[in-house]
């Protein structure tokens, strides 16, 4: 397999001053690892995206840094919460002659009879599995064949996966990777009873204080309207009755 190479440059700007580099289309990064002094670097955003599509987080990438060739794995990608632009990443330096442990994503393949014919629901219980291997033998993904699941309620555990000499899965054997469960429909009972208006309890007004204002009833509103239609002023004088 051809080497995956990536050119990075040393950087001195850190913290808020490093925002200037992002505006120039660069991704901030750190290189770290055993027996290696952590170093701050930057990498062209387009070059990094192209490399990541090939290597992901399990493939070996050879960094070109100050005339050095450093084998690394890509780790801890940080993106902007709104734009999803890559802001920062880490490069984990590795020794190609020593086995390492890293998380490897799983990939579900084929179809399950319990899902396609019996209306079961497929649950992925674990997105990744911990793998130990030489860096060049780390798989990009671990395939899980769900065609083995025939009935609802069945599951595939780590111990059920095929063994290989290239790598060892360190996740406990009893860990469930995928399962198929019955589809449950929630029954909603319509509420036919109208909710009763809550009782409002107010404190009785103290002596000398006015009671709280309340909304007038229809009769009260009519009374108010009748009173307001009469002009204010002195009461009408009583005129003597006209003699018959």
C-alpha positions in Angstrom: 0.0 0.0 0.0 1.3 3.4 -0.9 2.3 5.7 1.9 -0.1 8.5 2.9 2.0 11.6 3.3 1.1 15.0 4.7 3.2 18.2 4.9 2.9 20.2 8.2 4.8 23.2 9.4 6.0 24.3 12.8 4.1 27.1 14.4 4.8 29.5 17.2 1.5 31.2 17.4 -0.8 29.8 20.0 -4.1 30.7 21.8 -6.0 33.7 20.3 -3.1 34.7 18.1 -3.5 31.4 16.2 -6.9 32.5 14.8 -4.9 34.4 12.2 -3.7 31.1 10.8 -7.2 29.7 10.5 -8.2 32.8 8.4 -5.4 31.8 6.1 -6.9 28.3 5.5 -4.8 26.4 7.9 -5.7 23.8 10.6 -3.9 24.0 13.9 -2.5 20.7 15.3 -0.2 19.1 17.8 2.1 16.2 17.3 2.6 14.1 20.4 3.7 10.6 21.4 6.1 8.5 23.5 9.7 9.7 23.6 8.7 12.7 21.5 8.5 16.3 22.6 5.0 17.6 21.8 5.2 20.1 19.0 2.7 22.7 17.6 2.2 22.6 13.9 -0.2 23.8 11.2 -1.4 22.1 8.0 -3.3 23.2 4.9 -7.0 22.6 5.4 -7.6 21.1 1.9 -4.6 18.8 2.2 -5.7 17.6 5.6 -9.3 16.8 4.4 -7.9 14.8 1.4 -5.6 12.9 3.7 -8.3 12.2 6.3 -10.7 10.8 3.7 -8.0 8.2 2.9 -6.6 7.4 6.3 -9.4 8.2 8.7 -8.3 7.7 12.3 -6.9 4.2 11.8 -4.5 4.5 8.8 -0.9 5.5 9.2 0.0 9.0 8.0 3.6 10.1 7.4 4.1 13.7 8.4 6.8 15.7 6.7 8.0 18.1 9.3 11.4 19.9 9.2 13.0 17.2 7.0 11.6 14.5 9.3 9.2 11.7 8.4 7.0 11.0 11.4 4.4 8.1 11.3 1.2 9.2 13.1 -2.4 8.5 13.5 -5.0 11.3 13.2 -6.9 11.8 16.5 -9.3 14.2 18.2 -10.6 16.3 15.4 -12.3 19.5 16.6 -14.8 21.3 14.4 -16.7 24.6 14.6 -20.2 24.0 16.2 -22.0 25.9 13.5 -20.0 25.7 10.3 -18.4 22.3 10.9 -15.1 23.7 9.7 -12.1 21.8 11.1 -10.3 23.9 13.7 -7.8 21.6 15.4 -6.5 18.0 15.4 -3.9 15.9 17.0 -1.3 13.6 15.4 -0.3 10.7 17.6 3.2 9.6 16.9 3.6 5.8 16.7 6.3 3.2 16.5 5.7 0.9 13.5 7.5 -2.0 15.3 5.3 -1.9 18.4 1.6 -2.8 18.8 -0.8 -0.1 19.8 -4.4 0.0 21.0 -6.9 2.2 19.3 -10.7 2.4 18.7 -11.9 1.1 15.3 -15.4 1.8 14.0 -17.8 -1.0 13.2 -19.6 -1.4 9.9 -22.9 -3.4 9.6 -23.1 -5.4 6.4 -25.9 -7.4 4.7 -29.5 -7.6 6.0 -31.3 -9.4 8.9 -34.3 -11.6 8.3 -35.6 -10.4 11.7 -35.7 -6.8 10.4 -36.7 -7.3 6.8 -39.4 -9.9 7.3 -40.4 -9.8 11.0 -40.5 -6.0 11.5 -37.7 -6.0 14.1 -35.6 -2.9 14.9 -31.8 -3.1 14.6 -29.9 -1.5 17.5 -26.2 -0.7 17.2 -25.0 -1.1 20.8 -21.4 0.0 20.1 -20.0 2.4 17.5 -16.3 1.3 17.9 -14.3 -1.6 19.3 -10.9 -1.4 20.9 -8.2 -3.1 18.8 -4.6 -4.0 19.4 -2.3 -4.4 16.4 0.8 -3.2 14.7 0.0 0.3 13.2 0.1 -1.0 9.7 -2.3 -3.8 10.5 -5.1 -1.7 12.1 -8.3 -2.2 10.1 -10.2 0.8 8.9 -13.4 -0.8 10.1 -14.7 -4.1 11.6 -17.5 -5.6 9.6 -20.5 -7.2 11.4 -22.7 -9.5 9.4 -26.2 -9.1 10.6 -27.6 -11.8 8.3 -26.8 -14.1 11.1 -29.7 -12.6 13.1 -32.8 -14.6 12.1 -35.2 -13.8 15.0 -36.2 -10.9 17.1 -34.3 -10.9 20.4 -31.1 -12.2 18.9 -27.8 -10.3 19.2 -24.1 -10.4 18.2 -21.5 -10.1 20.8 -17.8 -9.3 20.5 -17.1 -13.0 21.2 -19.1 -14.0 18.1 -16.9 -12.0 15.7 -14.4 -13.7 13.5 -10.8 -13.9 14.8 -7.8 -12.8 12.8 -4.1 -13.0 13.2 -3.6 -9.3 12.2 -5.3 -7.8 15.1 -6.9 -8.6 18.5 -10.1 -7.1 19.7 -9.6 -6.0 23.3 -13.2 -5.1 24.0 -14.7 -7.6 26.4 -16.2 -10.7 24.7 -19.6 -10.3 26.4 -20.1 -6.8 25.0 -23.1 -6.6 22.6 -22.4 -5.0 19.3 -25.8 -5.2 17.5 -29.2 -6.6 18.4 -32.7 -6.8 17.0 -35.7 -6.0 19.2 -39.4 -5.9 18.6 -41.0 -2.7 17.3 -43.1 -1.1 20.0 -45.9 1.3 19.2 -46.9 3.6 22.0 -50.7 3.7 22.4 -52.0 7.2 23.1 -55.5 7.3 24.8 -57.3 10.5 23.9 -58.3 12.7 26.8 -62.1 13.1 26.5 -62.5 14.9 29.8 -62.1 18.6 29.8 -59.6 19.8 32.3 -61.2 21.5 35.2 -60.4 25.1 35.8 -58.0 25.4 38.7 -59.4 26.9 41.9 -57.8 30.3 42.6 -57.5 31.0 46.3 -56.6 34.6 47.2 -55.8 36.0 50.5 -58.7 38.0 52.1 -58.1 41.7 52.1 -57.0 43.2 55.4 -59.1 45.8 57.1 -58.7 49.1 55.4 -57.5 47.6 52.1 -59.4 47.1 48.9 -60.1 43.7 47.6 -58.2 42.5 44.5 -59.8 43.5 41.2 -61.8 40.7 39.6 -63.3 40.3 36.2 -66.9 41.5 36.2 -69.7 39.0 35.3 -72.1 39.7 32.4 -74.6 41.2 34.7 -72.0 43.4 36.2 -70.8 44.5 32.8 -74.4 45.4 31.8 -74.8 47.4 35.0 -71.6 49.3 34.4 -72.7 50.0 30.8 -76.1 51.3 32.0 -74.5 53.6 34.5 -72.0 54.9 32.2 -74.6 55.9 29.6 -76.2 58.4 32.0 -74.5 61.8 32.1 -72.9 62.9 35.3 -74.2 66.1 37.0 -76.8 67.3 39.5 -79.9 65.2 40.1 -83.0 66.3 38.1 -85.3 68.6 40.1 -88.8 67.4 41.0 -91.4 69.3 39.0 -94.9 69.7 40.4 -97.5 67.5 38.7 -99.6 69.3 36.1 -103.1 69.8 37.5 -105.8 67.9 35.7 
